[in-house]
Every structure is written in structure tokens, then in C-alpha cells.
Amino acid sequence: MIGSTRTATAPGGSVMTDPFGRAINYLRVSITDRCDLRCVYCMSEDMTFLPRADLLTLEELGRLCSAFIAKGVKKLRLTGGEPLVRRNMMSLVRSLSRHLQTGALNELTLTTNGSQLERYAAELADCGIRRINVSLDTLDPAKFRAITRWGDLGKVLSGIDAARKAGLAVKINAVALKNVNEDEIPSLMEWAHGAGMALTLIEVMPLGEIGEGRIDQYVPLSLLRARLASHYTLIDLDDNSGGPARYVRVSETGGKLGFITPMTHNFCESCNRVRVTCTGTLHTCLGHEDAADLRRPLRASESDDLLSAAIDRAIGLKPKGHDFIIDRQHNRPSVSRHMSVTGG
Ligand code: SAM
């Protein structure tokens, strides 16, 4: 019955199942809404951030993540905002890494803009992180500055180098932006594949007010894929990293190219994910305004019983899917939350 999903104990451990029979085993946690960049499609320039007092402490975030792991989450991604700008965030990573050692968690990973990676890469690897996603939309320094409003491409490239030297596998994520980087996709791909990194392209989504319409940013990946296919041989791959991307192998480069297409083809039928914000709000769908407060049950008791029940209730209400639309009639946010709040 919807609203009353329970965590079941199966031979491999606990499993959370939503009303549509989807096992929920992937948690993304935004550990801060703050970021050191202001990407034009993500935030407005004068973005207001949450008062620090509203944020869960790192200890609370650790407890929250551990409660999800006890309920069957196997893959945990820290994100933001920019996760590496939260002060002392490595203490959270180190504490969560114990779940890798016990085998309760299969993967602990991170999505980052790369600006702070030079400083943290070695320590992340030391904590058992094996692969990370770095968001990078262009290799042109001036364009990078324009997209991020003030970012320094050199710092990100040094961060990527440091990550690879530390033994981390790096996947590059690029949001496809009309008239901005769409022509650069082949060279971005050649660069990534040449360095042994996969590249995933993402369609821009109508999330949050950004001070301009989305229609000028949005380019469907079906179009970019067709353009690539006229120059490269794209071979569909079956492998699924547990996320929303669909992959091809590019014969000419030997590398992997992913497509995340929330606009042209949603991937809700295989959704295994939920997201928690830095204030402890659980969102069971990126494309809905649904929200469950976990901060109150977390703080109400030292035991995790109330928290666990609140998680079950929310998963029992996980929507079947979402449909984003960007066109001239729908040039406003579908969801008021910015990606930096929900966690990408
Ligand atoms: N700061 C980190 C980073 O840059 O990867 C993590 C957070 S960021 C919000 C996560 C991802 O969301 C980035 O790849 C970013 O490009 C993407 N993103 C942000 N807003 C988006 C939007 N409206 N549509 C599609 N992707 C978006």
C-alpha cells in the first residue's frame, strides 16, 4: 500500500522497495548548498544560501547516511553545492568509509566541480573512494569563466590531474548548453577519452530560478548524439553504473560516452535513487516538489527508530516519475529547488 513501505530484510541484507517495486539502494547527499562557482544554468548570480545554523552538523549527516546504509543503501554519493567547500568535510568522508570496510556499502563517491581536488584527492583515495565525477562543461578558459561566472579552468584541470595521480577514476560530466559548448562536445570527448576518462553529457533541467529562461540553454541530447554519430561509431553498451546514464563505446577513441536525458527520455522506471539535502530534507524524486523532513526525527531521539520510520513513510510515497518540459510555454522552473539544494 502506498505510504506504508517497510524495509524488508533479505538474504543480502535490508532492502527498501518503493510502491512501484523499485529497490532503493542509492543515496545522494548534498552536504552544503554553497558553491565556489555560480554556473549560469545552476544558480542565479546573487544566490542566497541557507544560514549555517540550518545545516545538519557533519555528525548528524554521518548518522543520517548510516541509517540509510542500515536500510539497504549500497551506493552513497556526496554532492552539493560543492561538497569540498564544506569545512572539515573530510571527517565525514573518513567516518563513512568505515561502511566500505565492513562491506555494508559498495561504493562511496563524490560529485565535484574539481576546484578543490588538488588539496583533497589523495585523502579521498585514502578513504576508499575509487571513482569520482567531475563536472566540466568546456576546456576553453574564457568560456569556463563565463559559464561559472568566475571559475579558473586551470585549477580544475590541476585537480583532475591530482585525482588521477591519486589513483581515482575520473568521469567528466558536462551539461550540454545551446550555442555555448555544443560544438565543443567532440573535442571534450577526445580529450577525456585520450586521458582514459569517460564523458557523460547531461541535458539541462528546469530546476530553480536562475534569472533567465531555460529555452536559450536547452539542447536535446538526441540532436548531439545524431551529430556525433555522423563522425564516430557509437556502440550501445549494456553496462549501467547504477545511475541514470546510458552508455555507448566510441570505436574511434575506445572511450565511454554517457547520455543523461531527463528531458528527452526520462529514466524513472529504473530509478533507484533518493536525495537528502544538507538540512535533512528527503526528496524521493528530482522532478517533484515532494519533501520529507528527516531532521526532526533525527534530533528527536538518539535511537534511529523515528528516523527509520520517517524514511519508510517517504519511500512509500515515491512518485512514479517526472516529466520535465522546456518550451516557449514552459520556460519557468518545473521545480523551485535549485540543483545545488537537492544535490546533483
Ligand atoms: N558542485 C558539484 C559539481 O559541480 O559537480 C556538485 C553539485 S552540482 C549541482 C551537480 C551537477 O549538477 C553538475 O554536473 C552540474 O553541472 C549539474 N547541474 C546543475 N544544475 C543543473 C540543471 N539545471 N540541469 C542539469 N544539470 C545541472
Residues whose N, C-alpha, C, O or C-beta is under 5 A from the ligand:
A	BS01	SAM	Y41 C42 T79 G80 G81 E82 T111 T112 N113 S135 N173 V175 I202 E203 V204 M205 L207 M339 S340 G344
